[in-house]
Amino acid sequence: MADTASRKAYAGLGVRPSGTRHPLVATAMVLPLAALLVVVFGGWEAVVTQASSVGVMLGR
């Protein structure tokens, strides 16, 4: 119960408790590294192949 009260207090101030991050901020942090890994390891073909397989599996 006390944990819920502390989260409400943080939300009212617009401050997040330590250890949490907005999903858009996390995405912005990860995308450059993901792009670098795709370029360095040539993984684009694998991504396209997997996306195509998922699309076929979903019937698209």
Residue frames as a rotation matrix with the C-alpha (Angstrom) as fourth column:
MET 1
0.568 0.823 0.000 0.00
0.823 -0.568 0.000 0.00
0.000 0.000 -1.000 0.00
ALA 2
0.437 -0.488 -0.756 2.85
0.155 -0.786 0.598 2.39
-0.886 -0.378 -0.268 0.82
ASP 3
-0.607 -0.689 0.396 4.45
0.473 0.088 0.877 1.68
-0.639 0.719 0.273 -2.57
THR 4
-0.036 0.702 0.712 1.27
0.979 -0.118 0.165 2.76
0.200 0.703 -0.683 -4.35
ALA 5
0.813 0.338 -0.474 1.21
0.483 -0.847 0.223 6.01
-0.326 -0.411 -0.851 -2.39
SER 6
-0.021 -0.892 -0.452 4.82
0.120 -0.451 0.885 6.81
-0.993 -0.036 0.117 -3.29
ARG 7
-0.614 -0.160 0.773 4.12
0.753 0.172 0.635 6.19
-0.235 0.972 0.015 -6.99
LYS 8
0.444 0.839 0.314 1.17
0.878 -0.478 0.038 8.59
0.182 0.259 -0.949 -6.86
ALA 9
0.629 -0.277 -0.726 3.36
0.247 -0.815 0.524 11.22
-0.737 -0.509 -0.444 -5.23
TYR 10
-0.507 -0.859 0.073 5.96
0.289 -0.089 0.953 10.90
-0.812 0.505 0.293 -7.99
ALA 11
-0.359 0.437 0.824 3.30
0.931 0.110 0.347 11.01
0.061 0.893 -0.447 -10.71
GLY 12
0.691 0.681 -0.241 1.85
0.706 -0.708 0.023 14.20
-0.155 -0.186 -0.970 -9.27
LEU 13
0.403 -0.633 -0.661 5.23
-0.046 -0.735 0.676 15.91
-0.914 -0.242 -0.326 -9.43
GLY 14
0.913 -0.061 -0.404 6.03
-0.407 -0.053 -0.912 14.70
0.034 0.997 -0.073 -12.95
VAL 15
-0.128 -0.986 0.110 9.07
-0.991 0.123 -0.052 12.83
0.038 -0.116 -0.993 -11.60
ARG 16
0.592 0.279 -0.756 9.64
-0.367 0.929 0.055 9.14
0.718 0.244 0.652 -12.22
PRO 17
0.830 -0.333 0.448 10.99
-0.334 0.346 0.877 6.86
-0.447 -0.877 0.176 -9.50
SER 18
-0.109 -0.955 -0.276 14.58
-0.926 -0.003 0.376 5.80
-0.360 0.297 -0.884 -10.04
GLY 19
-0.692 -0.255 0.675 15.05
-0.084 0.958 0.275 2.79
-0.717 0.134 -0.684 -12.28
THR 20
0.224 0.796 0.563 12.21
0.678 0.288 -0.677 3.62
-0.700 0.533 -0.475 -14.69
ARG 21
-0.783 -0.458 -0.421 12.41
-0.031 -0.647 0.762 5.24
-0.621 0.609 0.493 -18.09
HIS 22
0.230 0.874 -0.428 9.79
-0.576 -0.232 -0.784 6.36
-0.784 0.427 0.451 -20.59
PRO 23
0.376 -0.042 0.926 9.46
0.458 0.877 -0.146 3.83
-0.806 0.479 0.349 -23.43
LEU 24
0.962 -0.027 0.272 10.18
0.234 -0.429 -0.872 6.47
0.140 0.903 -0.407 -26.08
VAL 25
0.546 -0.822 0.161 13.41
-0.831 -0.508 0.224 7.44
-0.102 -0.257 -0.961 -24.34
ALA 26
0.108 -0.483 0.869 14.45
-0.244 0.834 0.494 3.80
-0.964 -0.265 -0.028 -24.14
THR 27
0.684 0.204 0.701 13.65
0.579 0.432 -0.691 3.36
-0.443 0.879 0.177 -27.83
ALA 28
0.937 -0.343 0.062 15.67
-0.246 -0.778 -0.578 6.44
0.246 0.526 -0.814 -28.76
MET 29
0.287 -0.867 0.408 18.61
-0.826 -0.009 0.563 5.04
-0.484 -0.499 -0.719 -26.81
VAL 30
0.096 -0.213 0.972 18.45
0.030 0.977 0.211 1.59
-0.995 0.009 0.100 -28.41
LEU 31
0.894 0.408 0.184 17.81
0.170 0.073 -0.983 2.48
-0.414 0.910 -0.004 -32.07
PRO 32
0.585 -0.725 -0.363 21.29
-0.807 -0.476 -0.349 3.89
0.080 0.497 -0.864 -32.86
LEU 33
-0.335 -0.712 0.617 22.96
-0.736 0.606 0.301 0.79
-0.588 -0.353 -0.728 -31.42
ALA 34
0.253 0.519 0.817 20.56
0.162 0.810 -0.564 -1.49
-0.954 0.275 0.121 -33.27
ALA 35
0.966 0.091 -0.241 21.27
-0.201 -0.319 -0.926 0.34
-0.161 0.944 -0.289 -36.54
LEU 36
0.163 -0.984 -0.075 25.01
-0.984 -0.168 0.065 0.07
-0.077 0.063 -0.995 -35.96
LEU 37
-0.319 -0.260 0.911 24.77
-0.377 0.917 0.129 -3.67
-0.869 -0.302 -0.391 -35.30
VAL 38
0.676 0.609 0.415 22.69
0.183 0.407 -0.895 -4.18
-0.714 0.681 0.163 -38.46
VAL 39
0.832 -0.406 -0.379 25.30
-0.545 -0.469 -0.695 -2.34
0.104 0.785 -0.611 -40.55
VAL 40
-0.078 -0.958 0.276 28.32
-0.975 0.131 0.179 -4.00
-0.208 -0.255 -0.944 -38.94
PHE 41
-0.560 -0.148 0.815 27.01
-0.254 0.967 0.001 -7.55
-0.788 -0.206 -0.580 -39.02
GLY 42
-0.849 0.220 -0.480 24.91
-0.488 0.020 0.873 -7.28
0.202 0.975 0.091 -42.19
GLY 43
-0.851 0.505 0.145 21.76
0.284 0.673 -0.683 -8.32
-0.442 -0.540 -0.716 -40.41
TRP 44
-0.501 0.709 -0.497 19.32
-0.727 -0.656 -0.203 -6.46
-0.469 0.260 0.844 -42.63
GLU 45
-0.482 0.298 -0.824 18.63
-0.602 0.571 0.558 -9.54
0.637 0.765 -0.096 -44.75
ALA 46
-0.837 0.149 -0.527 17.84
0.426 0.782 -0.455 -11.54
0.344 -0.605 -0.718 -41.62
VAL 47
-0.730 0.597 -0.332 15.42
-0.054 -0.535 -0.843 -8.87
-0.681 -0.598 0.423 -40.43
VAL 48
-0.377 0.586 -0.717 13.65
-0.923 -0.297 0.243 -8.80
-0.071 0.754 0.653 -43.80
THR 49
-0.627 0.090 -0.774 13.48
-0.220 0.932 0.287 -12.61
0.747 0.351 -0.565 -43.90
GLN 50
-0.873 0.290 -0.391 12.00
0.481 0.384 -0.788 -12.80
-0.078 -0.876 -0.475 -40.41
ALA 51
-0.577 0.691 -0.435 9.47
-0.416 -0.707 -0.572 -10.05
-0.703 -0.149 0.696 -41.10
SER 52
-0.422 0.395 -0.816 8.45
-0.842 0.163 0.514 -11.80
0.336 0.904 0.264 -44.30
SER 53
-0.773 0.084 -0.629 8.03
0.171 0.982 -0.079 -15.10
0.611 -0.169 -0.774 -42.45
VAL 54
-0.804 0.499 -0.325 5.88
0.290 -0.148 -0.945 -13.47
-0.520 -0.854 -0.026 -39.79
GLY 55
-0.476 0.626 -0.618 3.78
-0.768 -0.638 -0.054 -11.80
-0.428 0.449 0.785 -42.48
VAL 56
-0.510 0.256 -0.821 3.20
-0.516 0.673 0.530 -15.14
0.688 0.694 -0.211 -44.22
MET 57
-0.859 0.144 -0.491 2.35
0.434 0.712 -0.551 -16.78
0.270 -0.687 -0.675 -40.92
LEU 58
-0.648 0.637 -0.418 -0.23
0.046 -0.515 -0.856 -14.05
-0.760 -0.574 0.305 -40.22
GLY 59
-0.006 0.671 0.742 -1.68
0.842 0.404 -0.358 -14.50
-0.540 0.622 -0.567 -43.68
ARG 60
0.586 0.177 -0.790 -0.55
-0.118 -0.947 -0.299 -11.24
-0.801 0.269 -0.534 -45.27
